[in-house]
Amino acid sequence: MHEIEDELWDEFHRVVNMTSRELADWLRTRDELEPVAGGRRTGGTS
């Protein structure tokens, strides 16, 4: 099991291109406050 966790952790760090602090800040961002290109939100009800 530990080998799978190590592989997943390595893959995560390979594809995530921000620091831990940047990632934490981004995860706390509320998407309805962020403008979307084209001016429309997607994935929710209006």
Backbone hydrogen bonds in HBPLUS format (Angstrom, degrees):
<---DONOR---> <-ACCEPTOR-->    atom                        ^
c    i                          cat <-CA-CA->   ^        H-A-AA   ^      H-
h    n   atom  resd res      DA  || num        DHA   H-A  angle D-A-AA Bond
n    s   type  num  typ     dist DA aas  dist angle  dist       angle   num
A0004-ILE N   A0001-MET O   3.10 MM   3  5.36 121.2  2.46 102.6 116.2     1
A0005-GLU N   A0001-MET O   3.14 MM   4  6.52 160.8  2.18 153.7 158.9     2
A0006-ASP N   A0002-HIS O   2.91 MM   4  6.18 155.4  1.97 148.7 155.4     3
A0007-GLU N   A0003-GLU O   2.97 MM   4  6.23 157.1  2.03 146.4 152.4     4
A0008-LEU N   A0004-ILE O   2.89 MM   4  6.13 162.4  1.92 154.6 159.3     5
A0009-TRP N   A0005-GLU O   2.89 MM   4  6.05 162.8  1.92 150.5 155.4     6
A0010-ASP N   A0006-ASP O   2.91 MM   4  6.09 161.3  1.95 149.5 154.5     7
A0011-GLU N   A0007-GLU O   2.92 MM   4  6.11 159.9  1.96 148.6 154.3     8
A0012-PHE N   A0008-LEU O   2.87 MM   4  6.07 161.0  1.91 151.7 157.1     9
A0013-HIS N   A0009-TRP O   3.07 MM   4  6.33 164.0  2.09 150.6 153.8    10
A0014-ARG N   A0010-ASP O   2.98 MM   4  6.17 133.6  2.21 139.4 152.5    11
A0014-ARG N   A0011-GLU O   3.09 MM   3  4.97 127.3  2.38  92.9 107.5    12
A0015-VAL N   A0011-GLU O   3.08 MM   4  6.36 148.9  2.18 153.1 159.5    13
A0016-VAL N   A0012-PHE O   2.94 MM   4  5.94 152.1  2.01 157.2 164.3    14
A0023-LEU N   A0019-THR O   2.89 MM   4  6.11 161.5  1.92 154.6 159.9    15
A0024-ALA N   A0020-SER O   2.93 MM   4  6.10 160.6  1.96 148.1 153.3    16
A0025-ASP N   A0021-ARG O   2.96 MM   4  6.18 162.6  1.99 152.1 156.7    17
A0026-TRP N   A0022-GLU O   2.90 MM   4  6.06 159.3  1.94 147.8 153.9    18
A0027-LEU N   A0023-LEU O   2.88 MM   4  6.08 156.3  1.94 151.4 157.6    19
A0028-ARG N   A0024-ALA O   3.20 MM   4  6.41 133.9  2.43 139.0 150.1    20
A0028-ARG N   A0025-ASP O   3.17 MM   3  5.24 134.6  2.39  96.7 109.0    21
A0029-THR N   A0026-TRP O   3.08 MM   3  5.17 156.0  2.14 104.1 111.7    22
A0033-LEU N   A0030-ARG O   3.01 MM   3  5.67 158.0  2.06 119.7 126.6    23
A0034-GLU N   A0031-ASP O   3.10 MM   3  5.15 151.5  2.19 103.4 112.0    24
A0039-GLY N   A0036-VAL O   2.74 MM   3  5.33 152.2  1.82 147.1 148.8    25
